[in-house]
Amino acid sequence: MKFLRKIIIVLFLALCCPEFSFGQDTAVYKQQENFKREIIIGDKRFRVYNNWFSGGGGVAGHTANPYMQVVLAVNINFHIKRQYFRLGGMMSGQDFGLWNNYQLHGGWIPYRKETEKYNLAFVGGIAYSTGYKFIRAPDVYDNNHPYLEWGGYAEVQYIRKIYFDVGIGGAFFVNVNAKNSIIGIRADIFLSSAFKGYVKGREPKPKQF
């Protein structure tokens, strides 16, 4: 009887505290299920956790330059499980093709909200900038002594969806360093890797010619 009571007690504790008996396997399963899950819109399947490309142009002000600058930027936004990150670059100048500042940045996306209608992301990280000091108007720069500077980078991006994985929108960004800080706005395109295929049995029929 004592042996039977011990078995009953062990089984009772296992049922009350499943983390001791099979919690490790359950946690792994739930984590995989979470970051690999899908949603279905119409007859198409989309990843909940997905990567996206964004790029576009805009205008910005520089602390080292009295003139507004033209800006071009591209960004690759990717995830590792449930965490999002960004790698990208930007260049700016007084006119298109006459660039005086180049920047590479990388960072973490602590908040992303994606729905069928929009994609909202907040980005923060570090940036490495190189460029030329402004000397005088209209477009004279010290091309012989480029600056090289580390700094901070932040951005808010809002995209309106055309389709679930395609959209257009805008971004507000800042890049702060000791040589030349930049603040500006940009119009972006959005291309996502969310599409996984069609729901089984709902694939579009090939066109007949």
C-alpha positions in Angstrom: 0.0 0.0 0.0 2.8 2.4 0.8 4.3 1.8 -2.6 0.9 2.4 -4.3 0.4 5.6 -2.4 3.8 6.8 -3.6 2.9 6.1 -7.2 -0.4 8.0 -6.8 1.3 11.0 -5.2 3.9 11.1 -8.0 1.2 10.9 -10.7 -0.9 13.6 -8.9 2.1 16.0 -8.8 2.9 15.3 -12.4 -0.7 16.2 -13.4 -0.7 19.4 -11.2 2.8 20.5 -12.4 3.1 19.4 -16.1 6.1 21.6 -16.5 8.1 19.0 -14.5 7.0 16.1 -16.6 6.6 17.2 -20.2 6.8 21.0 -20.1 10.1 21.2 -22.0 8.7 19.5 -25.1 5.4 21.4 -24.9 7.3 24.8 -24.7 9.3 23.9 -27.8 6.2 22.9 -29.7 4.3 26.0 -28.8 7.2 28.2 -29.8 7.5 26.6 -33.2 3.7 26.7 -33.7 3.7 30.4 -32.9 6.4 31.7 -35.2 5.5 29.4 -38.1 1.7 29.9 -38.1 -0.3 31.1 -41.1 -3.4 33.1 -41.9 -5.8 32.6 -44.8 -7.3 35.5 -46.7 -9.6 34.4 -49.5 -7.9 31.4 -51.2 -4.4 32.4 -50.3 -2.1 31.5 -47.4 0.2 34.1 -45.7 2.9 33.8 -43.1 2.2 35.7 -39.8 5.9 36.2 -39.2 7.4 37.3 -42.5 10.2 39.4 -44.0 9.8 42.5 -46.1 11.7 44.8 -48.4 11.1 48.6 -48.4 12.7 51.4 -50.3 12.0 54.8 -51.5 12.9 58.5 -51.7 12.2 61.7 -49.8 13.8 64.8 -48.4 15.8 65.6 -45.3 17.5 68.3 -43.4 21.2 68.1 -42.3 22.8 69.9 -39.4 26.0 70.3 -41.4 24.3 71.7 -44.5 21.9 74.6 -44.8 20.0 73.1 -47.8 17.4 70.4 -47.9 18.7 67.1 -49.3 17.3 64.5 -51.6 17.2 61.1 -50.0 17.2 57.5 -51.3 17.0 54.5 -49.0 16.6 50.7 -49.1 15.9 48.4 -46.2 15.7 44.6 -45.7 13.5 43.7 -42.7 13.8 40.1 -41.4 12.8 38.0 -38.4 14.5 35.4 -36.3 11.6 33.5 -34.7 9.5 36.3 -33.3 12.1 39.1 -33.3 12.4 41.5 -36.2 15.6 43.2 -37.4 16.7 45.6 -40.1 19.7 46.1 -42.4 19.7 49.0 -44.8 21.4 52.0 -46.4 20.7 55.6 -47.3 22.4 58.3 -49.4 21.5 62.0 -49.7 22.6 65.0 -51.6 21.5 68.5 -52.8 20.4 67.1 -56.1 19.7 63.6 -57.5 23.0 62.0 -58.4 25.1 64.6 -56.5 25.4 62.6 -53.2 27.4 64.0 -50.3 26.4 61.6 -47.5 26.2 57.8 -47.3 24.9 55.7 -44.5 24.7 52.1 -43.5 22.4 51.1 -40.6 21.3 48.1 -38.7 18.9 47.7 -35.8 16.1 46.0 -33.9 12.4 46.4 -34.6 10.9 46.3 -31.1 7.3 46.8 -32.4 5.6 45.7 -35.6 1.9 45.7 -36.2 0.6 44.0 -39.4 -3.0 43.6 -40.5 -4.7 43.1 -43.8 -4.9 46.8 -44.3 -1.6 48.2 -42.9 2.0 47.5 -41.6 3.4 49.7 -38.8 7.0 49.3 -37.6 9.3 51.2 -35.1 13.0 50.8 -35.7 16.0 51.7 -33.6 19.7 50.9 -34.0 23.2 52.2 -35.0 24.4 53.8 -38.2 27.8 54.3 -39.9 28.0 57.5 -42.0 30.5 58.9 -44.4 30.3 62.2 -46.3 31.8 65.5 -47.2 31.7 68.7 -45.2 29.8 71.6 -46.7 32.0 74.6 -47.5 29.9 77.2 -49.4 26.9 77.6 -51.6 25.8 76.4 -54.0 27.5 73.0 -53.9 31.1 73.2 -52.8 32.2 70.4 -50.5 35.5 69.3 -49.0 35.9 66.2 -51.1 39.5 65.6 -49.9 38.6 65.0 -46.2 35.5 62.8 -45.8 34.2 62.3 -42.3 33.6 58.8 -40.9 31.2 58.6 -37.9 29.2 56.2 -35.9 25.8 57.3 -34.6 22.2 56.3 -33.7 19.4 55.6 -36.1 15.6 55.5 -35.6 12.6 55.3 -37.9 8.8 55.0 -37.9 7.3 53.4 -41.0 3.6 53.2 -41.9 2.5 51.2 -45.0 -1.0 51.0 -46.4 -1.6 47.7 -48.1 -2.7 47.3 -51.8 -2.6 43.5 -51.3 -1.5 41.7 -48.1 2.1 41.5 -49.3 2.3 44.7 -51.4 1.8 48.3 -50.3 2.9 52.0 -50.3 3.4 54.4 -47.4 5.9 56.6 -45.7 8.6 56.9 -43.1 9.9 59.4 -40.6 13.6 58.9 -39.7 16.5 60.4 -37.8 20.2 59.7 -37.9 22.3 61.4 -35.1 26.1 61.6 -35.0 28.7 64.2 -34.0 29.5 65.3 -37.6 26.2 65.5 -39.5 22.8 64.6 -38.1 19.8 64.0 -40.4 16.1 64.2 -40.0 13.6 63.5 -42.8 10.6 61.9 -44.4 10.4 59.3 -47.2 7.8 57.7 -49.4 8.3 53.9 -49.5 7.2 50.8 -51.3 6.6 47.6 -49.4 7.1 44.1 -50.7 6.6 41.2 -48.3 7.5 37.5 -48.3 4.2 36.6 -46.5 2.6 34.7 -49.4 3.0 30.9 -49.0 0.7 29.7 -51.8 -2.9 28.8 -52.3 -5.2 26.8 -50.0 -5.3 23.2 -51.2 -8.1 22.7 -53.7 -8.4 26.4 -54.5 -5.5 26.8 -56.8 -6.2 29.0 -59.8 -6.8 27.0 -63.0 -4.4 27.6 -65.8 -5.6 29.8 -68.7 -6.6 28.1 -71.9 -5.1 29.6 -75.1 
